[in-house]
């Protein structure tokens, strides 16, 4: 399969990249940091025979142009697109500014929406899957995380609505919403890290969803922590 992963060099993105590479799938890695993408590519190539291509740009638009040019040149489609980008901020809502809003919603909502839209033709060609990484904050509200929770609610709404709209094209859209995952993004929290979900667990969940190619669809999964201290 051809697997496209946005923000591939992040904590969840790199774990997802690794599990698909280890299974011999071809990867299209998208991100903002060229050096980090190439480091990930070199690490993965050492351990498997997958075909791995990297496309980096400070903005997603330029990266999408490169990806689509590559897809057209190779005459391939995308079987799975996995949107893993995310930013997390903690602040009193009364102190929130427009810049905070723009940063949060640009990464957590706008980017996955327009990356998905930009790869529609490639997904349609393979009757592919879109997997968005949400959060348990897609279902709940928490103190001092108003923007983050709002953005993840929006991502869940996007996933639900797009699934209904694109299912006639043969494309399924899924949202995996985990509790706190042990990534760099979670370092801002003052919590017991021993309770965190590990990135490889989320990667395995993503991989498992991709194995269902028949009539059964799992559109949403909430993956909570067993213990929260």
KEZAGU-399363 format. One line per field, with one value per residue (C-alpha): x negated, y, z; residue number from 1; residue in one letter. Coordinates in steps of 0.05 Angstrom, whole numbers, always signed. Layout:
east: [X | ...]
north: [Y | ...]
up: [Z | ...]
seq: [NUM | ...]
type: [a | ...]
END
This chain:
east: [+0 | -20 | -15 | -18 | -33 | -30 | -75 | -111 | -170 | -128 | -119 | -58 | -77 | -145 | -114 | -62 | -116 | -157 | -101 | -81 | -153 | -167 | -109 | -138 | -90 | -112 | -113 | -101 | -126 | -102 | -127 | -154 | -226 | -267 | -324 | -277 | -242 | -308 | -332 | -268 | -276 | -348 | -328 | -271 | -312 | -363 | -310 | -266 | -260 | -203 | -203 | -205 | -197 | -199 | -164 | -177 | -156 | -142 | -70 | -27 | -9 | -79 | -87 | -22 | -44 | -107 | -68 | -17 | -72 | -105 | -39 | -24 | -94 | -92 | -19 | +1 | +54 | +57 | +87 | +83 | +73 | +57 | +61 | +20 | +6 | +23 | +5 | +26 | +31 | +51 | +75 | +130 | +182 | +187 | +115 | +125 | +108 | +122 | +51 | +63 | +127 | +93 | +35 | +80 | +133 | +84 | +48 | +103 | +160 | +140 | +80 | +114 | +174 | +134 | +82 | +140 | +174 | +110 | +100 | +173 | +158 | +102 | +147 | +205 | +161 | +149 | +215 | +171 | +176 | +165 | +145 | +145 | +112 | +159 | +159 | +204 | +212 | +254 | +308 | +294 | +278 | +221 | +200 | +148 | +150 | +209 | +176 | +146 | +211 | +250 | +201 | +205 | +281 | +276 | +231 | +280 | +337 | +295 | +282 | +355 | +381 | +328 | +340 | +413 | +395 | +339 | +365 | +399 | +330 | +306 | +265 | +274 | +255 | +235 | +218 | +175 | +180 | +128 | +116 | +48 | -6 | -79 | -106 | -144 | -78 | -55 | -116 | -78 | -32 | -47 | -21 | -47 | -81 | -76 | -1 | -12 | +6 | -56 | -62 | -72 | -4 | +30 | -10 | +14 | +86 | +78 | +47 | +103 | +157 | +123 | +132 | +207 | +219 | +288 | +356 | +340 | +319 | +295 | +305 | +287 | +244 | +234 | +171 | +169 | +114 | +124 | +102 | +100 | +65]
north: [+0 | +73 | +108 | +184 | +211 | +285 | +312 | +246 | +265 | +280 | +232 | +196 | +207 | +173 | +114 | +106 | +112 | +58 | +6 | +14 | +14 | -50 | -83 | -64 | -10 | +50 | +115 | +187 | +228 | +300 | +352 | +421 | +403 | +373 | +351 | +313 | +279 | +256 | +231 | +190 | +164 | +142 | +107 | +70 | +50 | +15 | -33 | -49 | -48 | +2 | +57 | +122 | +191 | +257 | +323 | +383 | +455 | +507 | +508 | +449 | +479 | +474 | +404 | +382 | +408 | +365 | +304 | +309 | +318 | +255 | +216 | +237 | +220 | +150 | +141 | +117 | +132 | +137 | +79 | +113 | +185 | +194 | +265 | +267 | +342 | +375 | +432 | +436 | +499 | +512 | +581 | +618 | +633 | +705 | +713 | +682 | +724 | +718 | +694 | +636 | +618 | +621 | +576 | +524 | +520 | +526 | +463 | +423 | +438 | +476 | +434 | +365 | +392 | +420 | +365 | +316 | +358 | +366 | +291 | +274 | +250 | +204 | +176 | +166 | +128 | +75 | +81 | +98 | +115 | +180 | +172 | +235 | +235 | +271 | +270 | +252 | +327 | +317 | +293 | +331 | +401 | +415 | +476 | +521 | +484 | +518 | +528 | +459 | +424 | +467 | +449 | +375 | +378 | +410 | +355 | +302 | +339 | +343 | +269 | +250 | +296 | +279 | +205 | +215 | +258 | +215 | +145 | +145 | +155 | +93 | +134 | +122 | +174 | +154 | +192 | +161 | +201 | +181 | +206 | +236 | +204 | +203 | +252 | +318 | +355 | +326 | +352 | +415 | +375 | +363 | +292 | +222 | +201 | +128 | +132 | +159 | +119 | +101 | +125 | +54 | +34 | +88 | +67 | -4 | +20 | +60 | -1 | -47 | -1 | -5 | -80 | -75 | -71 | -103 | -75 | -63 | +8 | +35 | +110 | +130 | +103 | +135 | +108 | +128 | +118 | +60 | +101 | +176 | +205]
up: [+0 | -9 | +58 | +64 | +134 | +150 | +205 | +199 | +242 | +304 | +362 | +335 | +263 | +270 | +306 | +251 | +198 | +231 | +237 | +163 | +140 | +179 | +144 | +76 | +54 | +12 | +50 | +30 | +89 | +94 | +144 | +157 | +177 | +121 | +167 | +214 | +156 | +126 | +194 | +199 | +129 | +141 | +205 | +171 | +110 | +155 | +180 | +120 | +44 | +38 | -13 | +27 | -3 | +36 | +20 | +64 | +65 | +118 | +92 | +70 | +3 | -27 | +1 | -30 | -98 | -93 | -69 | -126 | -178 | -151 | -151 | -223 | -246 | -214 | -234 | -165 | -114 | -38 | +0 | +68 | +90 | +163 | +192 | +256 | +264 | +330 | +377 | +450 | +491 | +563 | +582 | +618 | +565 | +587 | +566 | +497 | +436 | +362 | +349 | +397 | +360 | +292 | +314 | +345 | +291 | +233 | +256 | +288 | +239 | +177 | +159 | +162 | +124 | +67 | +64 | +58 | +5 | -34 | -38 | -56 | -127 | -103 | -48 | -96 | -143 | -90 | -53 | +6 | +79 | +117 | +190 | +233 | +301 | +348 | +424 | +481 | +482 | +419 | +467 | +531 | +556 | +604 | +643 | +610 | +544 | +511 | +443 | +441 | +460 | +410 | +354 | +369 | +370 | +301 | +276 | +299 | +265 | +201 | +204 | +215 | +161 | +109 | +119 | +101 | +41 | +12 | +25 | -43 | -72 | -35 | +15 | +89 | +142 | +212 | +276 | +331 | +395 | +447 | +517 | +533 | +491 | +513 | +462 | +467 | +461 | +527 | +565 | +582 | +628 | +701 | +704 | +719 | +655 | +675 | +658 | +587 | +525 | +485 | +412 | +387 | +416 | +375 | +314 | +323 | +327 | +263 | +229 | +252 | +224 | +156 | +155 | +148 | +73 | +69 | +88 | +161 | +179 | +247 | +240 | +311 | +367 | +435 | +468 | +541 | +592 | +639 | +699 | +708 | +768]
seq: [1 | 2 | 3 | 4 | 5 | 6 | 7 | 8 | 9 | 10 | 11 | 12 | 13 | 14 | 15 | 16 | 17 | 18 | 19 | 20 | 21 | 22 | 23 | 24 | 25 | 26 | 27 | 28 | 29 | 30 | 31 | 32 | 33 | 34 | 35 | 36 | 37 | 38 | 39 | 40 | 41 | 42 | 43 | 44 | 45 | 46 | 47 | 48 | 49 | 50 | 51 | 52 | 53 | 54 | 55 | 56 | 57 | 58 | 59 | 60 | 61 | 62 | 63 | 64 | 65 | 66 | 67 | 68 | 69 | 70 | 71 | 72 | 73 | 74 | 75 | 76 | 77 | 78 | 79 | 80 | 81 | 82 | 83 | 84 | 85 | 86 | 87 | 88 | 89 | 90 | 91 | 92 | 93 | 94 | 95 | 96 | 97 | 98 | 99 | 100 | 101 | 102 | 103 | 104 | 105 | 106 | 107 | 108 | 109 | 110 | 111 | 112 | 113 | 114 | 115 | 116 | 117 | 118 | 119 | 120 | 121 | 122 | 123 | 124 | 125 | 126 | 127 | 128 | 129 | 130 | 131 | 132 | 133 | 134 | 135 | 136 | 137 | 138 | 139 | 140 | 141 | 142 | 143 | 144 | 145 | 146 | 147 | 148 | 149 | 150 | 151 | 152 | 153 | 154 | 155 | 156 | 157 | 158 | 159 | 160 | 161 | 162 | 163 | 164 | 165 | 166 | 167 | 168 | 169 | 170 | 171 | 172 | 173 | 174 | 175 | 176 | 177 | 178 | 179 | 180 | 181 | 182 | 183 | 184 | 185 | 186 | 187 | 188 | 189 | 190 | 191 | 192 | 193 | 194 | 195 | 196 | 197 | 198 | 199 | 200 | 201 | 202 | 203 | 204 | 205 | 206 | 207 | 208 | 209 | 210 | 211 | 212 | 213 | 214 | 215 | 216 | 217 | 218 | 219 | 220 | 221 | 222 | 223 | 224 | 225 | 226 | 227 | 228 | 229]
type: [x | x | x | x | x | x | x | x | x | x | x | x | x | x | x | x | x | x | x | x | x | x | x | x | x | x | x | x | x | x | x | x | x | x | x | x | x | x | x | x | x | x | x | x | x | x | x | x | x | x | x | x | x | x | x | x | x | x | x | x | x | x | x | x | x | x | x | x | x | x | x | x | x | x | x | x | x | x | x | x | x | x | x | x | x | x | x | x | x | x | x | x | x | x | x | x | x | x | x | x | x | x | x | x | x | x | x | x | x | x | x | x | x | x | x | x | x | x | x | x | x | x | x | x | x | x | x | x | x | x | x | x | x | x | x | x | x | x | x | x | x | x | x | x | x | x | x | x | x | x | x | x | x | x | x | x | x | x | x | x | x | x | x | x | x | x | x | x | x | x | x | x | x | x | x | x | x | x | x | x | x | x | x | x | x | x | x | x | x | x | x | x | x | x | x | x | x | x | x | x | x | x | x | x | x | x | x | x | x | x | x | x | x | x | x | x | x | x | x | x | x | x | x | x | x | x | x | x | x]
END
